[in-house]
Amino acid sequence: MKIQRFAFFSLTTVLALVLFSCVSGPADFVPSQEILMTEEGEPHPHHTPPAPPTPSRLRLTFGGDIMAHIENFRMADYSMIYADIEEIIKNDDLTFANLETPVHGGRPYESYPTFNVQPPYAQAAIDAGFDVFSLANNHTNDQGYEGMEWTLEFFLSKEAAGIHAAGIKPEGHQGLTHRLIEKDGWRVLFVAFTEILNSFADYQKLDYVAPAAARRKELAQELAQLRQDNPCDLFVVSLHTCEDEYVHEITQVRRDFYRLLLDNGVDIVWANHPHLAKEWEVFTAESADFPTAMAMYALGNTISGQRRDPQFTKPETNRDYTGDGYLIQVVVEKDAPPPPSAGVTSATAPLESDAPYKPNFRIVEVVPHLITTYIDGDNNYLIRRLTDEFIQELRDQDNQKWADYLAARKALMERIGRKDVVR
Protein backbone atom coordinates (compact mmCIF):
# COMPACT_ATOMS: atom_id res chain seq x y z
CA MET A 1 0.00 0.00 0.00
CA LYS A 2 2.80 2.42 0.85
CA ILE A 3 4.46 1.71 -2.51
CA GLN A 4 1.19 2.30 -4.40
CA ARG A 5 0.59 5.60 -2.61
CA PHE A 6 4.08 6.74 -3.45
CA ALA A 7 3.65 5.86 -7.09
CA PHE A 8 0.33 7.70 -7.27
CA PHE A 9 1.83 10.71 -5.55
CA SER A 10 4.80 10.75 -7.90
CA LEU A 11 2.62 10.49 -10.98
CA THR A 12 0.29 13.33 -9.93
CA THR A 13 3.23 15.49 -8.95
CA VAL A 14 4.86 15.04 -12.34
CA LEU A 15 1.60 15.79 -14.15
CA ALA A 16 1.09 18.91 -12.07
CA LEU A 17 4.59 20.16 -12.80
CA VAL A 18 4.13 19.54 -16.50
CA LEU A 19 0.78 21.35 -16.56
CA PHE A 20 2.18 24.22 -14.54
CA SER A 21 5.13 24.66 -16.86
CA CYS A 22 2.83 24.65 -19.88
CA VAL A 23 0.51 27.27 -18.44
CA SER A 24 2.97 29.63 -16.86
CA GLY A 25 5.88 29.41 -19.27
CA PRO A 26 9.18 31.14 -18.61
CA ALA A 27 9.12 34.47 -16.76
CA ASP A 28 10.04 36.50 -19.83
CA PHE A 29 7.61 34.74 -22.18
CA VAL A 30 5.67 37.17 -24.43
CA PRO A 31 2.84 35.79 -26.62
CA SER A 32 3.44 36.21 -30.31
CA GLN A 33 1.64 39.13 -31.95
CA GLU A 34 1.96 37.59 -35.42
CA ILE A 35 -1.21 36.42 -37.13
CA LEU A 36 -1.12 32.68 -37.91
CA MET A 37 -1.87 32.02 -41.58
CA THR A 38 -3.11 28.96 -43.48
CA GLU A 39 -1.34 27.58 -46.56
CA GLU A 40 -3.87 29.51 -48.68
CA GLY A 41 -2.77 32.80 -47.09
CA GLU A 42 -5.89 33.26 -44.96
CA PRO A 43 -5.92 33.95 -41.20
CA HIS A 44 -5.94 30.66 -39.29
CA PRO A 45 -9.49 29.95 -38.01
CA HIS A 46 -8.22 29.17 -34.50
CA HIS A 47 -6.06 32.25 -34.17
CA THR A 48 -7.30 35.09 -31.94
CA PRO A 49 -5.63 38.37 -32.91
CA PRO A 50 -4.53 40.68 -30.07
CA ALA A 51 -7.04 43.27 -28.93
CA PRO A 52 -6.32 46.80 -30.21
CA PRO A 53 -4.90 49.23 -27.64
CA THR A 54 -7.53 51.07 -25.60
CA PRO A 55 -7.84 54.76 -26.59
CA SER A 56 -6.84 57.30 -23.94
CA ARG A 57 -9.43 59.79 -22.68
CA LEU A 58 -9.21 63.08 -20.82
CA ARG A 59 -12.16 64.86 -19.17
CA LEU A 60 -11.96 68.66 -19.00
CA THR A 61 -14.41 71.01 -17.26
CA PHE A 62 -14.66 74.67 -18.25
CA GLY A 63 -16.27 77.25 -15.96
CA GLY A 64 -16.75 80.99 -16.21
CA ASP A 65 -15.73 83.94 -14.07
CA ILE A 66 -14.96 83.54 -10.37
CA MET A 67 -15.80 87.00 -9.05
CA ALA A 68 -15.34 88.42 -5.56
CA HIS A 69 -17.96 90.96 -4.62
CA ILE A 70 -18.54 91.86 -0.99
CA GLU A 71 -21.51 89.47 -0.97
CA ASN A 72 -19.08 86.64 -1.74
CA PHE A 73 -16.10 87.33 0.48
CA ARG A 74 -18.07 88.36 3.59
CA MET A 75 -19.16 84.72 3.99
CA ALA A 76 -17.72 82.91 6.97
CA ASP A 77 -17.00 79.65 5.13
CA TYR A 78 -15.93 79.90 1.49
CA SER A 79 -16.13 76.15 0.96
CA MET A 80 -19.93 76.49 1.09
CA ILE A 81 -19.81 78.33 -2.24
CA TYR A 82 -18.72 75.24 -4.18
CA ALA A 83 -20.12 72.35 -2.14
CA ASP A 84 -22.90 71.48 -4.62
CA ILE A 85 -20.61 71.27 -7.67
CA GLU A 86 -17.65 69.43 -6.13
CA GLU A 87 -19.02 66.13 -7.38
CA ILE A 88 -18.64 67.47 -10.94
CA ILE A 89 -15.28 69.20 -10.74
CA LYS A 90 -13.51 66.65 -8.57
CA ASN A 91 -14.42 63.80 -10.92
CA ASP A 92 -12.59 65.05 -13.97
CA ASP A 93 -8.97 65.50 -15.00
CA LEU A 94 -8.63 69.29 -15.34
CA THR A 95 -11.04 72.08 -14.32
CA PHE A 96 -10.66 75.60 -15.77
CA ALA A 97 -11.85 78.94 -14.36
CA ASN A 98 -11.14 82.64 -14.85
CA LEU A 99 -10.18 84.25 -11.53
CA GLU A 100 -11.30 87.85 -11.91
CA THR A 101 -9.49 89.38 -8.98
CA PRO A 102 -5.92 89.81 -7.72
CA VAL A 103 -4.83 87.71 -4.73
CA HIS A 104 -2.91 90.17 -2.56
CA GLY A 105 -2.43 88.82 0.96
CA GLY A 106 -1.01 92.11 2.17
CA ARG A 107 -4.14 94.12 1.46
CA PRO A 108 -7.76 93.78 2.61
CA TYR A 109 -10.59 92.31 0.60
CA GLU A 110 -11.95 94.82 -1.88
CA SER A 111 -15.04 94.77 -4.11
CA TYR A 112 -15.98 96.56 -7.33
CA PRO A 113 -14.55 98.62 -9.00
CA THR A 114 -11.08 97.45 -7.92
CA PHE A 115 -11.09 93.91 -6.62
CA ASN A 116 -8.83 92.06 -4.22
CA VAL A 117 -9.00 88.86 -2.22
CA GLN A 118 -6.69 87.22 0.24
CA PRO A 119 -5.40 83.66 -0.28
CA PRO A 120 -8.24 81.81 1.54
CA TYR A 121 -10.78 82.93 -1.07
CA ALA A 122 -8.70 81.59 -3.98
CA GLN A 123 -7.75 78.49 -2.01
CA ALA A 124 -11.43 77.59 -1.59
CA ALA A 125 -11.78 77.31 -5.36
CA ILE A 126 -8.67 75.13 -5.51
CA ASP A 127 -9.90 72.90 -2.69
CA ALA A 128 -13.23 72.49 -4.50
CA GLY A 129 -11.50 71.10 -7.59
CA PHE A 130 -10.48 73.98 -9.88
CA ASP A 131 -6.90 73.45 -10.96
CA VAL A 132 -6.27 75.52 -14.13
CA PHE A 133 -6.72 79.30 -13.85
CA SER A 134 -6.74 82.18 -16.29
CA LEU A 135 -5.27 85.22 -14.53
CA ALA A 136 -5.55 87.60 -17.51
CA ASN A 137 -8.59 89.88 -17.43
CA ASN A 138 -9.55 93.51 -17.03
CA HIS A 139 -9.18 93.31 -13.24
CA THR A 140 -5.75 91.63 -13.15
CA ASN A 141 -3.95 94.89 -12.37
CA ASP A 142 -6.55 96.32 -9.97
CA GLN A 143 -3.90 96.29 -7.24
CA GLY A 144 -1.07 97.43 -9.50
CA TYR A 145 2.25 95.72 -10.09
CA GLU A 146 2.47 94.57 -6.50
CA GLY A 147 -0.91 92.88 -6.70
CA MET A 148 0.12 90.97 -9.81
CA GLU A 149 3.33 89.86 -8.11
CA TRP A 150 1.40 88.58 -5.10
CA THR A 151 -1.06 86.76 -7.38
CA LEU A 152 1.68 85.13 -9.42
CA GLU A 153 3.58 84.04 -6.31
CA PHE A 154 0.42 82.52 -4.84
CA PHE A 155 -0.15 80.33 -7.89
CA LEU A 156 3.51 79.45 -8.33
CA SER A 157 3.46 78.16 -4.77
CA LYS A 158 0.64 75.77 -5.76
CA GLU A 159 2.35 74.22 -8.80
CA ALA A 160 3.73 71.30 -6.82
CA ALA A 161 0.14 70.44 -5.89
CA GLY A 162 -0.90 70.28 -9.56
CA ILE A 163 -2.32 73.79 -9.89
CA HIS A 164 -1.63 75.68 -13.12
CA ALA A 165 -2.13 79.32 -14.09
CA ALA A 166 -1.24 81.62 -16.97
CA GLY A 167 -1.73 85.27 -17.80
CA ILE A 168 0.78 87.09 -15.55
CA LYS A 169 4.41 87.32 -16.66
CA PRO A 170 7.32 86.42 -14.40
CA GLU A 171 10.11 88.98 -14.25
CA GLY A 172 11.81 89.35 -17.62
CA HIS A 173 9.40 87.08 -19.52
CA GLN A 174 8.76 88.00 -23.14
CA GLY A 175 5.71 87.02 -25.16
CA LEU A 176 2.68 85.14 -23.92
CA THR A 177 3.02 83.05 -20.79
CA HIS A 178 1.99 79.43 -21.13
CA ARG A 179 1.79 76.19 -19.22
CA LEU A 180 2.44 72.73 -20.62
CA ILE A 181 0.34 70.48 -18.41
CA GLU A 182 1.07 66.75 -18.35
CA LYS A 183 -1.89 64.64 -17.26
CA ASP A 184 -2.40 60.88 -17.64
CA GLY A 185 -0.34 60.60 -20.80
CA TRP A 186 -1.68 63.85 -22.30
CA ARG A 187 0.18 67.10 -22.88
CA VAL A 188 -2.12 70.13 -22.67
CA LEU A 189 -0.75 73.52 -23.71
CA PHE A 190 -2.54 76.42 -21.98
CA VAL A 191 -2.42 80.15 -22.76
CA ALA A 192 -4.52 82.98 -21.27
CA PHE A 193 -4.71 86.59 -22.45
CA THR A 194 -7.04 89.57 -22.21
CA GLU A 195 -8.21 91.95 -24.93
CA ILE A 196 -9.50 94.51 -22.44
CA LEU A 197 -8.00 96.51 -19.57
CA ASN A 198 -9.59 98.90 -17.09
CA SER A 199 -6.21 100.53 -16.59
CA PHE A 200 -2.98 100.41 -18.58
CA ALA A 201 -0.89 100.76 -15.43
CA ASP A 202 1.88 98.13 -15.51
CA TYR A 203 0.01 96.30 -18.25
CA GLN A 204 3.30 94.85 -19.60
CA LYS A 205 3.21 92.53 -16.59
CA LEU A 206 0.16 90.67 -17.90
CA ASP A 207 -0.75 88.97 -21.17
CA TYR A 208 -2.59 91.69 -23.07
CA VAL A 209 -3.42 91.51 -26.79
CA ALA A 210 -4.95 94.60 -28.39
CA PRO A 211 -8.26 93.81 -30.18
CA ALA A 212 -7.15 95.03 -33.61
CA ALA A 213 -7.40 93.04 -36.84
CA ALA A 214 -3.69 93.25 -37.65
CA ARG A 215 -2.71 92.28 -34.11
CA ARG A 216 -5.04 89.28 -34.22
CA LYS A 217 -3.33 87.98 -37.34
CA GLU A 218 0.02 88.32 -35.59
CA LEU A 219 -1.42 86.53 -32.56
CA ALA A 220 -2.53 83.57 -34.68
CA GLN A 221 1.02 83.19 -35.99
CA GLU A 222 2.44 83.49 -32.46
CA LEU A 223 0.13 80.72 -31.22
CA ALA A 224 1.04 78.47 -34.16
CA GLN A 225 4.71 78.98 -33.34
CA LEU A 226 4.08 78.39 -29.64
CA ARG A 227 2.50 75.04 -30.42
CA GLN A 228 5.37 74.09 -32.70
CA ASP A 229 7.83 74.93 -29.92
CA ASN A 230 5.76 72.99 -27.34
CA PRO A 231 4.56 69.70 -28.88
CA CYS A 232 1.26 68.78 -27.27
CA ASP A 233 -1.91 66.75 -27.72
CA LEU A 234 -4.30 69.59 -26.97
CA PHE A 235 -4.01 73.39 -27.08
CA VAL A 236 -6.46 75.42 -24.94
CA VAL A 237 -6.57 79.21 -25.21
CA SER A 238 -8.41 81.41 -22.72
CA LEU A 239 -9.27 84.95 -23.71
CA HIS A 240 -11.02 87.74 -21.87
CA THR A 241 -12.93 89.49 -24.59
CA CYS A 242 -13.20 93.13 -25.58
CA GLU A 243 -16.97 93.28 -26.00
CA ASP A 244 -19.95 94.78 -24.21
CA GLU A 245 -21.05 93.13 -20.99
CA TYR A 246 -24.55 91.67 -20.54
CA VAL A 247 -25.06 91.33 -24.33
CA HIS A 248 -26.09 87.98 -25.80
CA GLU A 249 -25.28 88.55 -29.46
CA ILE A 250 -22.09 87.18 -31.01
CA THR A 251 -20.64 89.23 -33.85
CA GLN A 252 -19.38 87.65 -37.05
CA VAL A 253 -16.04 89.35 -36.48
CA ARG A 254 -15.65 87.41 -33.24
CA ARG A 255 -16.69 84.12 -34.85
CA ASP A 256 -14.13 84.69 -37.60
CA PHE A 257 -11.44 85.52 -35.03
CA TYR A 258 -11.94 82.26 -33.17
CA ARG A 259 -11.89 80.28 -36.41
CA LEU A 260 -8.59 81.97 -37.24
CA LEU A 261 -7.15 80.70 -33.95
CA LEU A 262 -8.51 77.20 -34.58
CA ASP A 263 -6.89 77.19 -38.01
CA ASN A 264 -3.52 77.94 -36.43
CA GLY A 265 -3.08 75.11 -33.98
CA VAL A 266 -5.57 76.00 -31.21
CA ASP A 267 -8.03 73.21 -30.36
CA ILE A 268 -10.31 74.84 -27.78
CA VAL A 269 -11.09 78.55 -27.52
CA TRP A 270 -12.55 79.35 -24.10
CA ALA A 271 -13.75 82.95 -23.75
CA ASN A 272 -15.30 85.03 -20.96
CA HIS A 273 -16.08 88.61 -19.88
CA PRO A 274 -19.76 89.41 -20.69
CA HIS A 275 -20.91 87.95 -17.30
CA LEU A 276 -23.64 85.97 -18.99
CA ALA A 277 -23.54 82.70 -20.90
CA LYS A 278 -23.51 82.44 -24.68
CA GLU A 279 -23.66 79.51 -27.07
CA TRP A 280 -20.74 77.19 -27.72
CA GLU A 281 -19.74 75.77 -31.08
CA VAL A 282 -18.45 72.27 -31.77
CA PHE A 283 -16.57 71.93 -35.07
CA THR A 284 -16.27 68.87 -37.31
CA ALA A 285 -14.27 68.73 -40.51
CA GLU A 286 -16.16 67.60 -43.61
CA SER A 287 -14.04 64.46 -43.91
CA ALA A 288 -14.13 63.57 -40.19
CA ASP A 289 -16.45 61.38 -38.15
CA PHE A 290 -15.88 63.21 -34.86
CA PRO A 291 -15.58 66.88 -33.88
CA THR A 292 -12.07 68.09 -33.18
CA ALA A 293 -12.45 71.72 -32.08
CA MET A 294 -14.58 73.95 -29.85
CA ALA A 295 -15.28 77.62 -29.27
CA MET A 296 -17.00 78.75 -26.05
CA TYR A 297 -18.05 82.39 -26.41
CA ALA A 298 -18.83 82.91 -22.70
CA LEU A 299 -19.93 80.66 -19.86
CA GLY A 300 -21.23 83.35 -17.53
CA ASN A 301 -20.35 83.82 -13.89
CA THR A 302 -19.39 80.75 -11.94
CA ILE A 303 -19.86 82.82 -8.79
CA SER A 304 -20.48 86.52 -8.23
CA GLY A 305 -22.59 88.97 -6.27
CA GLN A 306 -23.93 90.73 -9.37
CA ARG A 307 -27.45 89.30 -9.05
CA ARG A 308 -27.87 90.68 -5.55
CA ASP A 309 -31.38 91.91 -6.35
CA PRO A 310 -33.13 89.16 -8.36
CA GLN A 311 -36.08 90.37 -10.40
CA PHE A 312 -38.50 87.68 -9.27
CA THR A 313 -41.32 89.04 -11.44
CA LYS A 314 -39.06 89.82 -14.43
CA PRO A 315 -36.56 86.96 -14.61
CA GLU A 316 -35.74 87.75 -18.24
CA THR A 317 -33.81 90.96 -17.48
CA ASN A 318 -30.19 90.99 -18.68
CA ARG A 319 -28.82 91.58 -15.19
CA ASP A 320 -30.51 88.41 -13.96
CA TYR A 321 -28.41 86.39 -16.41
CA THR A 322 -25.35 87.27 -14.29
CA GLY A 323 -26.53 84.77 -11.70
CA ASP A 324 -26.50 81.76 -14.04
CA GLY A 325 -23.77 80.02 -15.99
CA TYR A 326 -22.51 76.75 -17.35
CA LEU A 327 -19.89 74.19 -16.47
CA ILE A 328 -19.06 72.49 -19.76
CA GLN A 329 -17.43 69.06 -19.56
CA VAL A 330 -15.53 68.00 -22.66
CA VAL A 331 -14.21 64.45 -23.09
CA VAL A 332 -11.41 64.10 -25.63
CA GLU A 333 -9.95 60.85 -26.88
CA LYS A 334 -6.80 59.82 -28.72
CA ASP A 335 -5.61 56.47 -30.01
CA ALA A 336 -2.77 54.71 -28.29
CA PRO A 337 0.51 55.53 -30.07
CA PRO A 338 1.80 52.92 -32.52
CA PRO A 339 4.91 50.91 -31.60
CA PRO A 340 8.18 52.71 -32.41
CA SER A 341 9.00 50.17 -35.12
CA ALA A 342 5.97 51.27 -37.13
CA GLY A 343 7.76 54.47 -38.07
CA VAL A 344 4.77 56.69 -37.30
CA THR A 345 5.29 60.12 -35.72
CA SER A 346 4.01 60.33 -32.14
CA ALA A 347 0.96 62.38 -31.17
CA THR A 348 3.14 65.05 -29.59
CA ALA A 349 5.35 65.69 -32.61
CA PRO A 350 5.81 69.35 -33.59
CA LEU A 351 3.83 70.83 -36.43
CA GLU A 352 5.38 71.01 -39.86
CA SER A 353 5.77 74.70 -40.64
CA ASP A 354 4.26 74.39 -44.11
CA ALA A 355 1.50 71.89 -43.30
CA PRO A 356 -2.08 72.74 -42.24
CA TYR A 357 -2.88 71.90 -38.66
CA LYS A 358 -4.57 68.52 -38.21
CA PRO A 359 -5.65 67.49 -34.69
CA ASN A 360 -4.74 64.03 -33.47
CA PHE A 361 -7.62 63.67 -31.03
CA ARG A 362 -11.42 63.69 -31.18
CA ILE A 363 -14.16 65.14 -29.01
CA VAL A 364 -16.39 62.28 -27.93
CA GLU A 365 -18.61 64.00 -25.37
CA VAL A 366 -19.76 67.52 -24.46
CA VAL A 367 -21.92 67.74 -21.33
CA PRO A 368 -23.29 71.11 -20.11
CA HIS A 369 -24.11 71.53 -16.41
CA LEU A 370 -26.37 74.51 -15.74
CA ILE A 371 -25.53 76.33 -12.50
CA THR A 372 -27.05 79.24 -10.60
CA THR A 373 -26.08 81.54 -7.74
CA TYR A 374 -28.64 80.96 -5.00
CA ILE A 375 -28.95 83.30 -2.01
CA ASP A 376 -29.94 81.25 1.02
CA GLY A 377 -31.77 82.38 4.15
CA ASP A 378 -28.50 83.42 5.81
CA ASN A 379 -27.55 85.57 2.80
CA ASN A 380 -24.87 83.15 1.63
CA TYR A 381 -24.22 83.18 -2.12
CA LEU A 382 -23.97 79.54 -3.16
CA ILE A 383 -23.44 77.79 -6.48
CA ARG A 384 -26.24 75.30 -7.03
CA ARG A 385 -26.89 73.03 -9.97
CA LEU A 386 -29.95 74.44 -11.67
CA THR A 387 -31.98 71.26 -12.03
CA ASP A 388 -35.61 70.25 -11.67
CA GLU A 389 -34.60 68.43 -8.48
CA PHE A 390 -33.25 71.62 -6.90
CA ILE A 391 -36.38 73.56 -7.90
CA GLN A 392 -38.52 70.84 -6.34
CA GLU A 393 -36.38 71.00 -3.21
CA LEU A 394 -37.22 74.69 -2.92
CA ARG A 395 -40.92 73.95 -3.35
CA ASP A 396 -40.73 71.31 -0.62
CA GLN A 397 -39.20 73.97 1.64
CA ASP A 398 -42.16 76.25 0.83
CA ASN A 399 -39.77 78.66 -0.92
CA GLN A 400 -42.15 79.28 -3.78
CA LYS A 401 -40.68 82.63 -4.80
CA TRP A 402 -37.23 81.22 -5.54
CA ALA A 403 -38.67 78.04 -7.04
CA ASP A 404 -40.79 79.93 -9.57
CA TYR A 405 -37.97 82.33 -10.36
CA LEU A 406 -35.38 79.61 -10.97
CA ALA A 407 -37.84 77.55 -13.02
CA ALA A 408 -38.22 80.56 -15.31
CA ARG A 409 -34.47 81.17 -15.32
CA LYS A 410 -33.82 77.53 -16.22
CA ALA A 411 -36.15 77.74 -19.21
CA LEU A 412 -34.39 80.90 -20.40
CA MET A 413 -30.91 79.45 -19.98
CA GLU A 414 -31.78 76.25 -21.82
CA ARG A 415 -32.27 78.33 -24.96
CA ILE A 416 -28.50 78.86 -24.88
CA GLY A 417 -26.62 75.80 -25.96
CA ARG A 418 -24.54 73.86 -28.42
CA LYS A 419 -24.23 74.64 -32.11
CA ASP A 420 -22.63 72.06 -34.40
CA VAL A 421 -20.59 73.47 -37.25
CA VAL A 422 -19.02 71.68 -40.24
CA ARG A 423 -15.97 73.41 -41.60
SVG drawing of the C-alpha trace seen along z (x, -y; Angstrom):
<svg xmlns="http://www.w3.org/2000/svg" viewBox="-45 -103 59 105">
<polyline fill="none" stroke="black" stroke-width="0.4" points="0.0,0.0 2.8,-2.4 4.5,-1.7 1.2,-2.3 0.6,-5.6 4.1,-6.7 3.7,-5.9 0.3,-7.7 1.8,-10.7 4.8,-10.8 2.6,-10.5 0.3,-13.3 3.2,-15.5 4.9,-15.0 1.6,-15.8 1.1,-18.9 4.6,-20.2 4.1,-19.5 0.8,-21.4 2.2,-24.2 5.1,-24.7 2.8,-24.7 0.5,-27.3 3.0,-29.6 5.9,-29.4 9.2,-31.1 9.1,-34.5 10.0,-36.5 7.6,-34.7 5.7,-37.2 2.8,-35.8 3.4,-36.2 1.6,-39.1 2.0,-37.6 -1.2,-36.4 -1.1,-32.7 -1.9,-32.0 -3.1,-29.0 -1.3,-27.6 -3.9,-29.5 -2.8,-32.8 -5.9,-33.3 -5.9,-33.9 -5.9,-30.7 -9.5,-30.0 -8.2,-29.2 -6.1,-32.2 -7.3,-35.1 -5.6,-38.4 -4.5,-40.7 -7.0,-43.3 -6.3,-46.8 -4.9,-49.2 -7.5,-51.1 -7.8,-54.8 -6.8,-57.3 -9.4,-59.8 -9.2,-63.1 -12.2,-64.9 -12.0,-68.7 -14.4,-71.0 -14.7,-74.7 -16.3,-77.2 -16.7,-81.0 -15.7,-83.9 -15.0,-83.5 -15.8,-87.0 -15.3,-88.4 -18.0,-91.0 -18.5,-91.9 -21.5,-89.5 -19.1,-86.6 -16.1,-87.3 -18.1,-88.4 -19.2,-84.7 -17.7,-82.9 -17.0,-79.7 -15.9,-79.9 -16.1,-76.2 -19.9,-76.5 -19.8,-78.3 -18.7,-75.2 -20.1,-72.4 -22.9,-71.5 -20.6,-71.3 -17.7,-69.4 -19.0,-66.1 -18.6,-67.5 -15.3,-69.2 -13.5,-66.6 -14.4,-63.8 -12.6,-65.1 -9.0,-65.5 -8.6,-69.3 -11.0,-72.1 -10.7,-75.6 -11.8,-78.9 -11.1,-82.6 -10.2,-84.3 -11.3,-87.9 -9.5,-89.4 -5.9,-89.8 -4.8,-87.7 -2.9,-90.2 -2.4,-88.8 -1.0,-92.1 -4.1,-94.1 -7.8,-93.8 -10.6,-92.3 -12.0,-94.8 -15.0,-94.8 -16.0,-96.6 -14.6,-98.6 -11.1,-97.4 -11.1,-93.9 -8.8,-92.1 -9.0,-88.9 -6.7,-87.2 -5.4,-83.7 -8.2,-81.8 -10.8,-82.9 -8.7,-81.6 -7.7,-78.5 -11.4,-77.6 -11.8,-77.3 -8.7,-75.1 -9.9,-72.9 -13.2,-72.5 -11.5,-71.1 -10.5,-74.0 -6.9,-73.5 -6.3,-75.5 -6.7,-79.3 -6.7,-82.2 -5.3,-85.2 -5.6,-87.6 -8.6,-89.9 -9.6,-93.5 -9.2,-93.3 -5.8,-91.6 -3.9,-94.9 -6.6,-96.3 -3.9,-96.3 -1.1,-97.4 2.2,-95.7 2.5,-94.6 -0.9,-92.9 0.1,-91.0 3.3,-89.9 1.4,-88.6 -1.1,-86.8 1.7,-85.1 3.6,-84.0 0.4,-82.5 -0.1,-80.3 3.5,-79.4 3.5,-78.2 0.6,-75.8 2.3,-74.2 3.7,-71.3 0.1,-70.4 -0.9,-70.3 -2.3,-73.8 -1.6,-75.7 -2.1,-79.3 -1.2,-81.6 -1.7,-85.3 0.8,-87.1 4.4,-87.3 7.3,-86.4 10.1,-89.0 11.8,-89.4 9.4,-87.1 8.8,-88.0 5.7,-87.0 2.7,-85.1 3.0,-83.1 2.0,-79.4 1.8,-76.2 2.4,-72.7 0.3,-70.5 1.1,-66.7 -1.9,-64.6 -2.4,-60.9 -0.3,-60.6 -1.7,-63.8 0.2,-67.1 -2.1,-70.1 -0.7,-73.5 -2.5,-76.4 -2.4,-80.2 -4.5,-83.0 -4.7,-86.6 -7.0,-89.6 -8.2,-91.9 -9.5,-94.5 -8.0,-96.5 -9.6,-98.9 -6.2,-100.5 -3.0,-100.4 -0.9,-100.8 1.9,-98.1 0.0,-96.3 3.3,-94.8 3.2,-92.5 0.2,-90.7 -0.8,-89.0 -2.6,-91.7 -3.4,-91.5 -5.0,-94.6 -8.3,-93.8 -7.1,-95.0 -7.4,-93.0 -3.7,-93.3 -2.7,-92.3 -5.0,-89.3 -3.3,-88.0 0.0,-88.3 -1.4,-86.5 -2.5,-83.6 1.0,-83.2 2.4,-83.5 0.1,-80.7 1.0,-78.5 4.7,-79.0 4.1,-78.4 2.5,-75.0 5.4,-74.1 7.8,-74.9 5.8,-73.0 4.6,-69.7 1.3,-68.8 -1.9,-66.7 -4.3,-69.6 -4.0,-73.4 -6.5,-75.4 -6.6,-79.2 -8.4,-81.4 -9.3,-84.9 -11.0,-87.7 -12.9,-89.5 -13.2,-93.1 -17.0,-93.3 -19.9,-94.8 -21.0,-93.1 -24.5,-91.7 -25.1,-91.3 -26.1,-88.0 -25.3,-88.5 -22.1,-87.2 -20.6,-89.2 -19.4,-87.6 -16.0,-89.4 -15.6,-87.4 -16.7,-84.1 -14.1,-84.7 -11.4,-85.5 -11.9,-82.3 -11.9,-80.3 -8.6,-82.0 -7.1,-80.7 -8.5,-77.2 -6.9,-77.2 -3.5,-77.9 -3.1,-75.1 -5.6,-76.0 -8.0,-73.2 -10.3,-74.8 -11.1,-78.5 -12.6,-79.3 -13.8,-83.0 -15.3,-85.0 -16.1,-88.6 -19.8,-89.4 -20.9,-88.0 -23.6,-86.0 -23.5,-82.7 -23.5,-82.4 -23.7,-79.5 -20.7,-77.2 -19.7,-75.8 -18.4,-72.3 -16.6,-71.9 -16.3,-68.9 -14.3,-68.7 -16.2,-67.6 -14.0,-64.5 -14.1,-63.6 -16.4,-61.4 -15.9,-63.2 -15.6,-66.9 -12.1,-68.1 -12.4,-71.7 -14.6,-74.0 -15.3,-77.6 -17.0,-78.7 -18.0,-82.4 -18.8,-82.9 -19.9,-80.7 -21.2,-83.4 -20.4,-83.8 -19.4,-80.7 -19.9,-82.8 -20.5,-86.5 -22.6,-89.0 -23.9,-90.7 -27.4,-89.3 -27.9,-90.7 -31.4,-91.9 -33.1,-89.2 -36.1,-90.4 -38.5,-87.7 -41.3,-89.0 -39.1,-89.8 -36.6,-87.0 -35.7,-87.8 -33.8,-91.0 -30.2,-91.0 -28.8,-91.6 -30.5,-88.4 -28.4,-86.4 -25.4,-87.3 -26.5,-84.8 -26.5,-81.8 -23.8,-80.0 -22.5,-76.7 -19.9,-74.2 -19.1,-72.5 -17.4,-69.1 -15.5,-68.0 -14.2,-64.5 -11.4,-64.1 -9.9,-60.8 -6.8,-59.8 -5.6,-56.5 -2.8,-54.7 0.5,-55.5 1.8,-52.9 4.9,-50.9 8.2,-52.7 9.0,-50.2 6.0,-51.3 7.8,-54.5 4.8,-56.7 5.3,-60.1 4.0,-60.3 1.0,-62.4 3.1,-65.1 5.3,-65.7 5.8,-69.3 3.8,-70.8 5.4,-71.0 5.8,-74.7 4.3,-74.4 1.5,-71.9 -2.1,-72.7 -2.9,-71.9 -4.6,-68.5 -5.6,-67.5 -4.7,-64.0 -7.6,-63.7 -11.4,-63.7 -14.2,-65.1 -16.4,-62.3 -18.6,-64.0 -19.8,-67.5 -21.9,-67.7 -23.3,-71.1 -24.1,-71.5 -26.4,-74.5 -25.5,-76.3 -27.1,-79.2 -26.1,-81.5 -28.6,-81.0 -28.9,-83.3 -29.9,-81.3 -31.8,-82.4 -28.5,-83.4 -27.6,-85.6 -24.9,-83.2 -24.2,-83.2 -24.0,-79.5 -23.4,-77.8 -26.2,-75.3 -26.9,-73.0 -30.0,-74.4 -32.0,-71.3 -35.6,-70.2 -34.6,-68.4 -33.3,-71.6 -36.4,-73.6 -38.5,-70.8 -36.4,-71.0 -37.2,-74.7 -40.9,-73.9 -40.7,-71.3 -39.2,-74.0 -42.2,-76.3 -39.8,-78.7 -42.2,-79.3 -40.7,-82.6 -37.2,-81.2 -38.7,-78.0 -40.8,-79.9 -38.0,-82.3 -35.4,-79.6 -37.8,-77.6 -38.2,-80.6 -34.5,-81.2 -33.8,-77.5 -36.1,-77.7 -34.4,-80.9 -30.9,-79.4 -31.8,-76.2 -32.3,-78.3 -28.5,-78.9 -26.6,-75.8 -24.5,-73.9 -24.2,-74.6 -22.6,-72.1 -20.6,-73.5 -19.0,-71.7 -16.0,-73.4"/>
</svg>
